[in-house]
């Protein structure tokens, strides 16, 4: 049984105070209080707000360039440095590692998508 169930059982069945539940479980009193107020059997989880980074405005440009390059032979594709220089010329002021991280992520995602291969009918 997960921890939220134990906390609720201690409160409802055993009639323990928030402080006593916190002592027995090692959780903070605020966490115990939040879990008891939460609807359902799922513990509330903190969701970080996704903020736009410096690269966000240039992602469509990179995506288009990477898609175009994927149809070229391997020796004809642009390197990460060339793509970085291209978006820098268009006003990107972020770092090189953000660009290479995006390129790596794009390659993994495009590799997992099914390839359009010709399959002859027999």
Jmol script that loads the backbone (N, CA, C; Angstrom):
load data "model"
ATOM      1  N   UNK A   1       0.845  -1.174   0.000  1.00  0.00           N
ATOM      2  CA  UNK A   1       0.000   0.000   0.000  1.00  0.00           C
ATOM      3  C   UNK A   1       0.889   1.235   0.000  1.00  0.00           C
ATOM      4  N   UNK A   2       0.529   2.199  -0.787  1.00  0.00           N
ATOM      5  CA  UNK A   2       1.359   3.386  -0.867  1.00  0.00           C
ATOM      6  C   UNK A   2       1.165   4.297   0.347  1.00  0.00           C
ATOM      7  N   UNK A   3       2.013   5.264   0.435  1.00  0.00           N
ATOM      8  CA  UNK A   3       2.083   6.106   1.628  1.00  0.00           C
ATOM      9  C   UNK A   3       0.804   6.919   1.855  1.00  0.00           C
ATOM     10  N   UNK A   4       0.151   7.391   0.785  1.00  0.00           N
ATOM     11  CA  UNK A   4      -1.044   8.205   0.972  1.00  0.00           C
ATOM     12  C   UNK A   4      -2.150   7.386   1.640  1.00  0.00           C
ATOM     13  N   UNK A   5      -2.227   6.100   1.308  1.00  0.00           N
ATOM     14  CA  UNK A   5      -3.216   5.229   1.950  1.00  0.00           C
ATOM     15  C   UNK A   5      -2.926   5.043   3.425  1.00  0.00           C
ATOM     16  N   UNK A   6      -1.639   4.907   3.759  1.00  0.00           N
ATOM     17  CA  UNK A   6      -1.253   4.762   5.168  1.00  0.00           C
ATOM     18  C   UNK A   6      -1.584   6.026   5.961  1.00  0.00           C
ATOM     19  N   UNK A   7      -1.313   7.168   5.349  1.00  0.00           N
ATOM     20  CA  UNK A   7      -1.587   8.442   6.023  1.00  0.00           C
ATOM     21  C   UNK A   7      -3.081   8.592   6.271  1.00  0.00           C
ATOM     22  N   UNK A   8      -3.881   8.290   5.262  1.00  0.00           N
ATOM     23  CA  UNK A   8      -5.340   8.414   5.428  1.00  0.00           C
ATOM     24  C   UNK A   8      -5.876   7.418   6.461  1.00  0.00           C
ATOM     25  N   UNK A   9      -5.331   6.209   6.481  1.00  0.00           N
ATOM     26  CA  UNK A   9      -5.770   5.223   7.467  1.00  0.00           C
ATOM     27  C   UNK A   9      -5.423   5.677   8.884  1.00  0.00           C
ATOM     28  N   UNK A  10      -4.222   6.226   9.052  1.00  0.00           N
ATOM     29  CA  UNK A  10      -3.821   6.715  10.372  1.00  0.00           C
ATOM     30  C   UNK A  10      -4.751   7.831  10.844  1.00  0.00           C
ATOM     31  N   UNK A  11      -5.175   8.676   9.919  1.00  0.00           N
ATOM     32  CA  UNK A  11      -6.015   9.807  10.294  1.00  0.00           C
ATOM     33  C   UNK A  11      -7.466   9.382  10.553  1.00  0.00           C
ATOM     34  N   UNK A  12      -8.032   8.589   9.629  1.00  0.00           N
ATOM     35  CA  UNK A  12      -9.450   8.265   9.718  1.00  0.00           C
ATOM     36  C   UNK A  12      -9.739   7.107  10.688  1.00  0.00           C
ATOM     37  N   UNK A  13      -8.964   6.037  10.605  1.00  0.00           N
ATOM     38  CA  UNK A  13      -9.243   4.882  11.444  1.00  0.00           C
ATOM     39  C   UNK A  13      -8.606   4.999  12.827  1.00  0.00           C
ATOM     40  N   UNK A  14      -7.332   5.389  12.832  1.00  0.00           N
ATOM     41  CA  UNK A  14      -6.603   5.448  14.097  1.00  0.00           C
ATOM     42  C   UNK A  14      -6.788   6.780  14.820  1.00  0.00           C
ATOM     43  N   UNK A  15      -7.375   7.777  14.165  1.00  0.00           N
ATOM     44  CA  UNK A  15      -7.654   9.086  14.752  1.00  0.00           C
ATOM     45  C   UNK A  15      -6.387   9.769  15.286  1.00  0.00           C
ATOM     46  N   UNK A  16      -5.286   9.666  14.532  1.00  0.00           N
ATOM     47  CA  UNK A  16      -4.036  10.300  14.955  1.00  0.00           C
ATOM     48  C   UNK A  16      -4.007  11.757  14.477  1.00  0.00           C
ATOM     49  N   UNK A  17      -3.291  12.578  15.204  1.00  0.00           N
ATOM     50  CA  UNK A  17      -3.144  13.982  14.816  1.00  0.00           C
ATOM     51  C   UNK A  17      -2.160  14.093  13.654  1.00  0.00           C
ATOM     52  N   UNK A  18      -2.157  15.262  13.013  1.00  0.00           N
ATOM     53  CA  UNK A  18      -1.232  15.500  11.908  1.00  0.00           C
ATOM     54  C   UNK A  18       0.217  15.382  12.367  1.00  0.00           C
ATOM     55  N   UNK A  19       0.489  15.901  13.549  1.00  0.00           N
ATOM     56  CA  UNK A  19       1.860  15.849  14.079  1.00  0.00           C
ATOM     57  C   UNK A  19       2.302  14.409  14.336  1.00  0.00           C
ATOM     58  N   UNK A  20       1.405  13.601  14.867  1.00  0.00           N
ATOM     59  CA  UNK A  20       1.747  12.210  15.157  1.00  0.00           C
ATOM     60  C   UNK A  20       1.958  11.425  13.860  1.00  0.00           C
ATOM     61  N   UNK A  21       1.131  11.693  12.854  1.00  0.00           N
ATOM     62  CA  UNK A  21       1.304  11.025  11.557  1.00  0.00           C
ATOM     63  C   UNK A  21       2.644  11.436  10.945  1.00  0.00           C
ATOM     64  N   UNK A  22       2.968  12.719  11.063  1.00  0.00           N
ATOM     65  CA  UNK A  22       4.242  13.209  10.533  1.00  0.00           C
ATOM     66  C   UNK A  22       5.426  12.540  11.220  1.00  0.00           C
ATOM     67  N   UNK A  23       5.342  12.356  12.535  1.00  0.00           N
ATOM     68  CA  UNK A  23       6.425  11.702  13.278  1.00  0.00           C
ATOM     69  C   UNK A  23       6.587  10.252  12.839  1.00  0.00           C
ATOM     70  N   UNK A  24       5.466   9.536  12.692  1.00  0.00           N
ATOM     71  CA  UNK A  24       5.530   8.107  12.356  1.00  0.00           C
ATOM     72  C   UNK A  24       5.957   7.844  10.916  1.00  0.00           C
ATOM     73  N   UNK A  25       5.590   8.729  10.022  1.00  0.00           N
ATOM     74  CA  UNK A  25       5.913   8.507   8.607  1.00  0.00           C
ATOM     75  C   UNK A  25       7.188   9.193   8.151  1.00  0.00           C
ATOM     76  N   UNK A  26       7.613  10.217   8.881  1.00  0.00           N
ATOM     77  CA  UNK A  26       8.793  10.965   8.467  1.00  0.00           C
ATOM     78  C   UNK A  26       8.473  12.053   7.449  1.00  0.00           C
ATOM     79  N   UNK A  27       7.190  12.267   7.173  1.00  0.00           N
ATOM     80  CA  UNK A  27       6.770  13.329   6.265  1.00  0.00           C
ATOM     81  C   UNK A  27       6.593  14.626   7.044  1.00  0.00           C
ATOM     82  N   UNK A  28       6.555  15.736   6.343  1.00  0.00           N
ATOM     83  CA  UNK A  28       6.295  16.998   7.026  1.00  0.00           C
ATOM     84  C   UNK A  28       4.796  17.128   7.288  1.00  0.00           C
ATOM     85  N   UNK A  29       4.452  17.968   8.264  1.00  0.00           N
ATOM     86  CA  UNK A  29       3.032  18.169   8.583  1.00  0.00           C
ATOM     87  C   UNK A  29       2.289  18.782   7.402  1.00  0.00           C
ATOM     88  N   UNK A  30       2.952  19.674   6.684  1.00  0.00           N
ATOM     89  CA  UNK A  30       2.317  20.287   5.520  1.00  0.00           C
ATOM     90  C   UNK A  30       1.986  19.240   4.451  1.00  0.00           C
ATOM     91  N   UNK A  31       2.884  18.296   4.231  1.00  0.00           N
ATOM     92  CA  UNK A  31       2.633  17.229   3.264  1.00  0.00           C
ATOM     93  C   UNK A  31       1.471  16.367   3.712  1.00  0.00           C
ATOM     94  N   UNK A  32       1.429  16.011   4.991  1.00  0.00           N
ATOM     95  CA  UNK A  32       0.339  15.197   5.518  1.00  0.00           C
ATOM     96  C   UNK A  32      -0.990  15.924   5.330  1.00  0.00           C
ATOM     97  N   UNK A  33      -1.015  17.201   5.644  1.00  0.00           N
ATOM     98  CA  UNK A  33      -2.242  17.988   5.497  1.00  0.00           C
ATOM     99  C   UNK A  33      -2.687  18.053   4.037  1.00  0.00           C
ATOM    100  N   UNK A  34      -1.732  18.262   3.137  1.00  0.00           N
ATOM    101  CA  UNK A  34      -2.039  18.356   1.714  1.00  0.00           C
ATOM    102  C   UNK A  34      -2.585  17.029   1.184  1.00  0.00           C
ATOM    103  N   UNK A  35      -1.992  15.914   1.628  1.00  0.00           N
ATOM    104  CA  UNK A  35      -2.444  14.596   1.177  1.00  0.00           C
ATOM    105  C   UNK A  35      -3.840  14.273   1.700  1.00  0.00           C
ATOM    106  N   UNK A  36      -4.147  14.711   2.898  1.00  0.00           N
ATOM    107  CA  UNK A  36      -5.473  14.430   3.449  1.00  0.00           C
ATOM    108  C   UNK A  36      -6.554  15.246   2.737  1.00  0.00           C
ATOM    109  N   UNK A  37      -6.207  16.426   2.249  1.00  0.00           N
ATOM    110  CA  UNK A  37      -7.178  17.265   1.535  1.00  0.00           C
ATOM    111  C   UNK A  37      -7.353  16.831   0.081  1.00  0.00           C
ATOM    112  N   UNK A  38      -6.384  16.109  -0.470  1.00  0.00           N
ATOM    113  CA  UNK A  38      -6.396  15.766  -1.894  1.00  0.00           C
ATOM    114  C   UNK A  38      -7.503  14.769  -2.216  1.00  0.00           C
ATOM    115  N   UNK A  39      -8.202  14.963  -3.341  1.00  0.00           N
ATOM    116  CA  UNK A  39      -9.222  13.990  -3.752  1.00  0.00           C
ATOM    117  C   UNK A  39      -8.562  12.755  -4.375  1.00  0.00           C
ATOM    118  N   UNK A  40      -9.181  11.601  -4.225  1.00  0.00           N
ATOM    119  CA  UNK A  40      -8.683  10.371  -4.830  1.00  0.00           C
ATOM    120  C   UNK A  40      -7.531   9.751  -4.074  1.00  0.00           C
ATOM    121  N   UNK A  41      -6.962   8.718  -4.672  1.00  0.00           N
ATOM    122  CA  UNK A  41      -5.882   7.969  -4.037  1.00  0.00           C
ATOM    123  C   UNK A  41      -4.510   8.295  -4.603  1.00  0.00           C
ATOM    124  N   UNK A  42      -4.412   9.360  -5.354  1.00  0.00           N
ATOM    125  CA  UNK A  42      -3.135   9.732  -5.941  1.00  0.00           C
ATOM    126  C   UNK A  42      -2.570  10.922  -5.182  1.00  0.00           C
ATOM    127  N   UNK A  43      -1.340  10.779  -4.747  1.00  0.00           N
ATOM    128  CA  UNK A  43      -0.692  11.865  -4.010  1.00  0.00           C
ATOM    129  C   UNK A  43      -0.471  13.052  -4.938  1.00  0.00           C
ATOM    130  N   UNK A  44      -0.768  14.266  -4.491  1.00  0.00           N
ATOM    131  CA  UNK A  44      -0.524  15.450  -5.326  1.00  0.00           C
ATOM    132  C   UNK A  44       0.955  15.569  -5.660  1.00  0.00           C
ATOM    133  N   UNK A  45       1.241  15.974  -6.856  1.00  0.00           N
ATOM    134  CA  UNK A  45       2.622  16.084  -7.287  1.00  0.00           C
ATOM    135  C   UNK A  45       2.872  17.487  -7.819  1.00  0.00           C
ATOM    136  N   UNK A  46       4.016  18.026  -7.509  1.00  0.00           N
ATOM    137  CA  UNK A  46       4.394  19.359  -7.960  1.00  0.00           C
ATOM    138  C   UNK A  46       4.716  19.307  -9.448  1.00  0.00           C
ATOM    139  N   UNK A  47       4.117  20.202 -10.205  1.00  0.00           N
ATOM    140  CA  UNK A  47       4.373  20.315 -11.637  1.00  0.00           C
ATOM    141  C   UNK A  47       5.104  21.623 -11.891  1.00  0.00           C
ATOM    142  N   UNK A  48       6.283  21.532 -12.451  1.00  0.00           N
ATOM    143  CA  UNK A  48       7.056  22.731 -12.760  1.00  0.00           C
ATOM    144  C   UNK A  48       6.491  23.383 -14.019  1.00  0.00           C
ATOM    145  N   UNK A  49       6.392  24.688 -14.010  1.00  0.00           N
ATOM    146  CA  UNK A  49       5.890  25.425 -15.156  1.00  0.00           C
ATOM    147  C   UNK A  49       6.985  25.468 -16.209  1.00  0.00           C
ATOM    148  N   UNK A  50       6.635  25.100 -17.435  1.00  0.00           N
ATOM    149  CA  UNK A  50       7.606  25.089 -18.531  1.00  0.00           C
ATOM    150  C   UNK A  50       7.740  26.498 -19.085  1.00  0.00           C
ATOM    151  N   UNK A  51       8.910  27.081 -18.928  1.00  0.00           N
ATOM    152  CA  UNK A  51       9.175  28.422 -19.424  1.00  0.00           C
ATOM    153  C   UNK A  51       9.853  28.355 -20.785  1.00  0.00           C
ATOM    154  N   UNK A  52       9.613  29.358 -21.607  1.00  0.00           N
ATOM    155  CA  UNK A  52      10.263  29.425 -22.901  1.00  0.00           C
ATOM    156  C   UNK A  52      11.728  29.779 -22.717  1.00  0.00           C
ATOM    157  N   UNK A  53      12.580  29.066 -23.407  1.00  0.00           N
ATOM    158  CA  UNK A  53      14.006  29.341 -23.352  1.00  0.00           C
ATOM    159  C   UNK A  53      14.427  30.185 -24.539  1.00  0.00           C
ATOM    160  N   UNK A  54      15.704  30.421 -24.647  1.00  0.00           N
ATOM    161  CA  UNK A  54      16.227  31.225 -25.743  1.00  0.00           C
ATOM    162  C   UNK A  54      16.080  30.501 -27.078  1.00  0.00           C
ATOM    163  N   UNK A  55      16.079  29.163 -27.030  1.00  0.00           N
ATOM    164  CA  UNK A  55      16.026  28.373 -28.258  1.00  0.00           C
ATOM    165  C   UNK A  55      14.604  28.193 -28.780  1.00  0.00           C
ATOM    166  N   UNK A  56      13.597  28.414 -27.958  1.00  0.00           N
ATOM    167  CA  UNK A  56      12.212  28.118 -28.317  1.00  0.00           C
ATOM    168  C   UNK A  56      11.788  28.786 -29.622  1.00  0.00           C
ATOM    169  N   UNK A  57      12.153  30.027 -29.820  1.00  0.00           N
ATOM    170  CA  UNK A  57      11.755  30.744 -31.029  1.00  0.00           C
ATOM    171  C   UNK A  57      12.439  30.184 -32.279  1.00  0.00           C
ATOM    172  N   UNK A  58      13.568  29.482 -32.109  1.00  0.00           N
ATOM    173  CA  UNK A  58      14.340  28.996 -33.251  1.00  0.00           C
ATOM    174  C   UNK A  58      14.135  27.498 -33.490  1.00  0.00           C
ATOM    175  N   UNK A  59      13.327  26.836 -32.671  1.00  0.00           N
ATOM    176  CA  UNK A  59      13.090  25.403 -32.843  1.00  0.00           C
ATOM    177  C   UNK A  59      12.451  25.062 -34.185  1.00  0.00           C
ATOM    178  N   UNK A  60      11.462  25.848 -34.684  1.00  0.00           N
ATOM    179  CA  UNK A  60      10.921  25.506 -36.011  1.00  0.00           C
ATOM    180  C   UNK A  60      11.978  25.572 -37.122  1.00  0.00           C
ATOM    181  N   UNK A  61      12.896  26.526 -37.025  1.00  0.00           N
ATOM    182  CA  UNK A  61      13.958  26.653 -38.020  1.00  0.00           C
ATOM    183  C   UNK A  61      14.868  25.435 -37.963  1.00  0.00           C
ATOM    184  N   UNK A  62      15.257  25.041 -36.752  1.00  0.00           N
ATOM    185  CA  UNK A  62      16.103  23.861 -36.597  1.00  0.00           C
ATOM    186  C   UNK A  62      15.382  22.605 -37.062  1.00  0.00           C
ATOM    187  N   UNK A  63      14.108  22.486 -36.714  1.00  0.00           N
ATOM    188  CA  UNK A  63      13.334  21.306 -37.105  1.00  0.00           C
ATOM    189  C   UNK A  63      13.275  21.190 -38.629  1.00  0.00           C
ATOM    190  N   UNK A  64      13.025  22.304 -39.301  1.00  0.00           N
ATOM    191  CA  UNK A  64      12.961  22.300 -40.760  1.00  0.00           C
ATOM    192  C   UNK A  64      14.327  21.943 -41.358  1.00  0.00           C
ATOM    193  N   UNK A  65      15.400  22.497 -40.805  1.00  0.00           N
ATOM    194  CA  UNK A  65      16.743  22.215 -41.316  1.00  0.00           C
ATOM    195  C   UNK A  65      17.107  20.747 -41.108  1.00  0.00           C
ATOM    196  N   UNK A  66      16.762  20.199 -39.939  1.00  0.00           N
ATOM    197  CA  UNK A  66      17.083  18.798 -39.664  1.00  0.00           C
ATOM    198  C   UNK A  66      16.252  17.859 -40.542  1.00  0.00           C
ATOM    199  N   UNK A  67      15.005  18.211 -40.781  1.00  0.00           N
ATOM    200  CA  UNK A  67      14.161  17.397 -41.649  1.00  0.00           C
ATOM    201  C   UNK A  67      14.694  17.414 -43.079  1.00  0.00           C
ATOM    202  N   UNK A  68      15.097  18.595 -43.535  1.00  0.00           N
ATOM    203  CA  UNK A  68      15.668  18.712 -44.878  1.00  0.00           C
ATOM    204  C   UNK A  68      16.957  17.914 -44.986  1.00  0.00           C
ATOM    205  N   UNK A  69      17.809  18.030 -43.985  1.00  0.00           N
ATOM    206  CA  UNK A  69      19.085  17.313 -43.998  1.00  0.00           C
ATOM    207  C   UNK A  69      18.904  15.799 -43.914  1.00  0.00           C
ATOM    208  N   UNK A  70      17.821  15.346 -43.312  1.00  0.00           N
ATOM    209  CA  UNK A  70      17.630  13.904 -43.180  1.00  0.00           C
ATOM    210  C   UNK A  70      17.399  13.234 -44.526  1.00  0.00           C
ATOM    211  N   UNK A  71      17.005  14.020 -45.544  1.00  0.00           N
ATOM    212  CA  UNK A  71      16.800  13.473 -46.886  1.00  0.00           C
ATOM    213  C   UNK A  71      18.076  13.530 -47.729  1.00  0.00           C
ATOM    214  N   UNK A  72      19.105  14.164 -47.217  1.00  0.00           N
ATOM    215  CA  UNK A  72      20.378  14.263 -47.928  1.00  0.00           C
ATOM    216  C   UNK A  72      21.275  13.091 -47.557  1.00  0.00           C
ATOM    217  N   UNK A  73      22.284  12.820 -48.380  1.00  0.00           N
ATOM    218  CA  UNK A  73      23.263  11.800 -47.973  1.00  0.00           C
ATOM    219  C   UNK A  73      24.027  12.267 -46.736  1.00  0.00           C
ATOM    220  N   UNK A  74      24.562  11.336 -45.990  1.00  0.00           N
ATOM    221  CA  UNK A  74      25.170  11.658 -44.703  1.00  0.00           C
ATOM    222  C   UNK A  74      26.297  12.687 -44.823  1.00  0.00           C
ATOM    223  N   UNK A  75      27.118  12.595 -45.861  1.00  0.00           N
ATOM    224  CA  UNK A  75      28.225  13.549 -46.003  1.00  0.00           C
ATOM    225  C   UNK A  75      27.749  14.933 -46.441  1.00  0.00           C
ATOM    226  N   UNK A  76      26.502  15.061 -46.885  1.00  0.00           N
ATOM    227  CA  UNK A  76      25.963  16.339 -47.329  1.00  0.00           C
ATOM    228  C   UNK A  76      25.153  17.071 -46.269  1.00  0.00           C
ATOM    229  N   UNK A  77      25.044  16.480 -45.084  1.00  0.00           N
ATOM    230  CA  UNK A  77      24.243  17.096 -44.020  1.00  0.00           C
ATOM    231  C   UNK A  77      25.045  18.165 -43.286  1.00  0.00           C
ATOM    232  N   UNK A  78      24.329  19.145 -42.727  1.00  0.00           N
ATOM    233  CA  UNK A  78      24.994  20.201 -41.963  1.00  0.00           C
ATOM    234  C   UNK A  78      25.320  19.694 -40.564  1.00  0.00           C
ATOM    235  N   UNK A  79      26.424  20.146 -40.043  1.00  0.00           N
ATOM    236  CA  UNK A  79      26.823  19.771 -38.691  1.00  0.00           C
ATOM    237  C   UNK A  79      26.084  20.627 -37.671  1.00  0.00           C
ATOM    238  N   UNK A  80      26.222  20.258 -36.424  1.00  0.00           N
ATOM    239  CA  UNK A  80      25.629  21.051 -35.362  1.00  0.00           C
ATOM    240  C   UNK A  80      26.201  22.454 -35.328  1.00  0.00           C
ATOM    241  N   UNK A  81      27.481  22.574 -35.595  1.00  0.00           N
ATOM    242  CA  UNK A  81      28.114  23.899 -35.607  1.00  0.00           C
ATOM    243  C   UNK A  81      27.556  24.764 -36.739  1.00  0.00           C
ATOM    244  N   UNK A  82      27.304  24.140 -37.897  1.00  0.00           N
ATOM    245  CA  UNK A  82      26.757  24.903 -39.022  1.00  0.00           C
ATOM    246  C   UNK A  82      25.331  25.365 -38.714  1.00  0.00           C
ATOM    247  N   UNK A  83      24.539  24.499 -38.102  1.00  0.00           N
ATOM    248  CA  UNK A  83      23.178  24.889 -37.722  1.00  0.00           C
ATOM    249  C   UNK A  83      23.209  25.981 -36.653  1.00  0.00           C
ATOM    250  N   UNK A  84      24.143  25.865 -35.721  1.00  0.00           N
ATOM    251  CA  UNK A  84      24.308  26.885 -34.682  1.00  0.00           C
ATOM    252  C   UNK A  84      24.659  28.233 -35.307  1.00  0.00           C
ATOM    253  N   UNK A  85      25.583  28.232 -36.268  1.00  0.00           N
ATOM    254  CA  UNK A  85      25.969  29.479 -36.942  1.00  0.00           C
ATOM    255  C   UNK A  85      24.793  30.054 -37.725  1.00  0.00           C
ATOM    256  N   UNK A  86      23.981  29.186 -38.332  1.00  0.00           N
ATOM    257  CA  UNK A  86      22.825  29.647 -39.104  1.00  0.00           C
ATOM    258  C   UNK A  86      21.816  30.380 -38.217  1.00  0.00           C
ATOM    259  N   UNK A  87      21.482  29.795 -37.066  1.00  0.00           N
ATOM    260  CA  UNK A  87      20.492  30.460 -36.214  1.00  0.00           C
ATOM    261  C   UNK A  87      21.095  31.649 -35.469  1.00  0.00           C
ATOM    262  N   UNK A  88      22.421  31.629 -35.263  1.00  0.00           N
ATOM    263  CA  UNK A  88      23.072  32.815 -34.675  1.00  0.00           C
ATOM    264  C   UNK A  88      22.962  34.001 -35.622  1.00  0.00           C
ATOM    265  N   UNK A  89      23.076  33.731 -36.916  1.00  0.00           N
ATOM    266  CA  UNK A  89      22.950  34.801 -37.906  1.00  0.00           C
ATOM    267  C   UNK A  89      21.531  35.362 -37.931  1.00  0.00           C
ATOM    268  N   UNK A  90      20.568  34.556 -37.483  1.00  0.00           N
ATOM    269  CA  UNK A  90      19.173  35.000 -37.461  1.00  0.00           C
ATOM    270  C   UNK A  90      18.783  35.625 -36.121  1.00  0.00           C
ATOM    271  N   UNK A  91      19.734  35.709 -35.178  1.00  0.00           N
ATOM    272  CA  UNK A  91      19.459  36.418 -33.933  1.00  0.00           C
ATOM    273  C   UNK A  91      19.474  35.580 -32.665  1.00  0.00           C
ATOM    274  N   UNK A  92      19.849  34.310 -32.756  1.00  0.00           N
ATOM    275  CA  UNK A  92      19.912  33.461 -31.561  1.00  0.00           C
ATOM    276  C   UNK A  92      21.088  33.888 -30.690  1.00  0.00           C
ATOM    277  N   UNK A  93      20.842  34.082 -29.397  1.00  0.00           N
ATOM    278  CA  UNK A  93      21.888  34.526 -28.476  1.00  0.00           C
ATOM    279  C   UNK A  93      22.173  33.504 -27.381  1.00  0.00           C
ATOM    280  N   UNK A  94      21.690  32.294 -27.541  1.00  0.00           N
ATOM    281  CA  UNK A  94      21.905  31.258 -26.534  1.00  0.00           C
ATOM    282  C   UNK A  94      23.196  30.496 -26.777  1.00  0.00           C
ATOM    283  N   UNK A  95      23.351  29.421 -26.049  1.00  0.00           N
ATOM    284  CA  UNK A  95      24.569  28.638 -26.117  1.00  0.00           C
ATOM    285  C   UNK A  95      24.515  27.501 -27.121  1.00  0.00           C
ATOM    286  N   UNK A  96      25.686  26.993 -27.431  1.00  0.00           N
ATOM    287  CA  UNK A  96      25.834  25.899 -28.389  1.00  0.00           C
ATOM    288  C   UNK A  96      25.267  24.595 -27.836  1.00  0.00           C
ATOM    289  N   UNK A  97      25.428  24.363 -26.542  1.00  0.00           N
ATOM    290  CA  UNK A  97      24.979  23.092 -25.961  1.00  0.00           C
ATOM    291  C   UNK A  97      23.458  22.946 -26.021  1.00  0.00           C
ATOM    292  N   UNK A  98      22.727  24.034 -25.936  1.00  0.00           N
ATOM    293  CA  UNK A  98      21.262  23.956 -26.066  1.00  0.00           C
ATOM    294  C   UNK A  98      20.884  23.480 -27.465  1.00  0.00           C
ATOM    295  N   UNK A  99      21.627  23.931 -28.460  1.00  0.00           N
ATOM    296  CA  UNK A  99      21.368  23.514 -29.840  1.00  0.00           C
ATOM    297  C   UNK A  99      21.702  22.038 -30.010  1.00  0.00           C
ATOM    298  N   UNK A 100      22.841  21.602 -29.507  1.00  0.00           N
ATOM    299  CA  UNK A 100      23.216  20.195 -29.657  1.00  0.00           C
ATOM    300  C   UNK A 100      22.266  19.280 -28.877  1.00  0.00           C
ATOM    301  N   UNK A 101      21.786  19.733 -27.717  1.00  0.00           N
ATOM    302  CA  UNK A 101      20.798  18.951 -26.970  1.00  0.00           C
ATOM    303  C   UNK A 101      19.518  18.797 -27.775  1.00  0.00           C
ATOM    304  N   UNK A 102      19.079  19.869 -28.426  1.00  0.00           N
ATOM    305  CA  UNK A 102      17.875  19.809 -29.261  1.00  0.00           C
ATOM    306  C   UNK A 102      18.088  18.856 -30.436  1.00  0.00           C
ATOM    307  N   UNK A 103      19.250  18.936 -31.065  1.00  0.00           N
ATOM    308  CA  UNK A 103      19.541  18.065 -32.215  1.00  0.00           C
ATOM    309  C   UNK A 103      19.528  16.599 -31.783  1.00  0.00           C
ATOM    310  N   UNK A 104      20.161  16.290 -30.656  1.00  0.00           N
ATOM    311  CA  UNK A 104      20.162  14.911 -30.141  1.00  0.00           C
ATOM    312  C   UNK A 104      18.746  14.419 -29.879  1.00  0.00           C
ATOM    313  N   UNK A 105      17.945  15.263 -29.214  1.00  0.00           N
ATOM    314  CA  UNK A 105      16.564  14.903 -28.899  1.00  0.00           C
ATOM    315  C   UNK A 105      15.757  14.681 -30.179  1.00  0.00           C
ATOM    316  N   UNK A 106      15.966  15.542 -31.190  1.00  0.00           N
ATOM    317  CA  UNK A 106      15.257  15.401 -32.452  1.00  0.00           C
ATOM    318  C   UNK A 106      15.639  14.098 -33.145  1.00  0.00           C
ATOM    319  N   UNK A 107      16.905  13.751 -33.111  1.00  0.00           N
ATOM    320  CA  UNK A 107      17.352  12.511 -33.764  1.00  0.00           C
ATOM    321  C   UNK A 107      16.755  11.282 -33.099  1.00  0.00           C
ATOM    322  N   UNK A 108      16.672  11.277 -31.774  1.00  0.00           N
ATOM    323  CA  UNK A 108      16.079  10.147 -31.063  1.00  0.00           C
ATOM    324  C   UNK A 108      14.592  10.029 -31.403  1.00  0.00           C
ATOM    325  N   UNK A 109      13.893  11.161 -31.408  1.00  0.00           N
ATOM    326  CA  UNK A 109      12.459  11.141 -31.711  1.00  0.00           C
ATOM    327  C   UNK A 109      12.190  10.740 -33.153  1.00  0.00           C
ATOM    328  N   UNK A 110      13.020  11.205 -34.083  1.00  0.00           N
ATOM    329  CA  UNK A 110      12.789  10.862 -35.482  1.00  0.00           C
ATOM    330  C   UNK A 110      13.166   9.407 -35.758  1.00  0.00           C
ATOM    331  N   UNK A 111      14.089   8.855 -34.976  1.00  0.00           N
ATOM    332  CA  UNK A 111      14.470   7.450 -35.158  1.00  0.00           C
ATOM    333  C   UNK A 111      13.386   6.512 -34.643  1.00  0.00           C
ATOM    334  N   UNK A 112      12.629   6.936 -33.634  1.00  0.00           N
ATOM    335  CA  UNK A 112      11.588   6.073 -33.089  1.00  0.00           C
ATOM    336  C   UNK A 112      10.329   6.087 -33.935  1.00  0.00           C
ATOM    337  N   UNK A 113      10.161   7.137 -34.768  1.00  0.00           N
ATOM    338  CA  UNK A 113       8.976   7.164 -35.621  1.00  0.00           C
ATOM    339  C   UNK A 113       9.184   6.165 -36.755  1.00  0.00           C
ATOM    340  N   UNK A 114       8.111   5.509 -37.176  1.00  0.00           N
ATOM    341  CA  UNK A 114       8.279   4.503 -38.225  1.00  0.00           C
ATOM    342  C   UNK A 114       8.738   5.140 -39.541  1.00  0.00           C
ATOM    343  N   UNK A 115       9.725   4.513 -40.130  1.00  0.00           N
ATOM    344  CA  UNK A 115      10.265   5.022 -41.375  1.00  0.00           C
ATOM    345  C   UNK A 115       9.328   4.675 -42.526  1.00  0.00           C
ATOM    346  N   UNK A 116       9.318   5.543 -43.513  1.00  0.00           N
ATOM    347  CA  UNK A 116       8.498   5.286 -44.700  1.00  0.00           C
ATOM    348  C   UNK A 116       9.358   4.487 -45.682  1.00  0.00           C
ATOM    349  N   UNK A 117       9.240   3.194 -45.607  1.00  0.00           N
ATOM    350  CA  UNK A 117      10.029   2.317 -46.458  1.00  0.00           C
ATOM    351  C   UNK A 117       9.143   1.700 -47.528  1.00  0.00           C
ATOM    352  N   UNK A 118       9.727   1.463 -48.672  1.00  0.00           N
ATOM    353  CA  UNK A 118       8.987   0.813 -49.739  1.00  0.00           C
ATOM    354  C   UNK A 118       8.991  -0.678 -49.491  1.00  0.00           C
ATOM    355  N   UNK A 119       7.805  -1.249 -49.447  1.00  0.00           N
ATOM    356  CA  UNK A 119       7.670  -2.680 -49.267  1.00  0.00           C
ATOM    357  C   UNK A 119       6.938  -3.216 -50.491  1.00  0.00           C
ATOM    358  N   UNK A 120       7.647  -4.007 -51.331  1.00  0.00           N
ATOM    359  CA  UNK A 120       6.991  -4.495 -52.545  1.00  0.00           C
ATOM    360  C   UNK A 120       5.918  -5.520 -52.231  1.00  0.00           C
ATOM    361  N   UNK A 121       4.850  -5.474 -52.986  1.00  0.00           N
ATOM    362  CA  UNK A 121       3.752  -6.435 -52.820  1.00  0.00           C
ATOM    363  C   UNK A 121       4.126  -7.700 -53.579  1.00  0.00           C
ATOM    364  N   UNK A 122       3.930  -8.839 -52.983  1.00  0.00           N
ATOM    365  CA  UNK A 122       4.281 -10.091 -53.669  1.00  0.00           C
ATOM    366  C   UNK A 122       3.065 -10.764 -54.238  1.00  0.00           C
TER     367      UNK A 122
END
end "model"
wireframe off; spacefill off
backbone 0.3
color backbone group
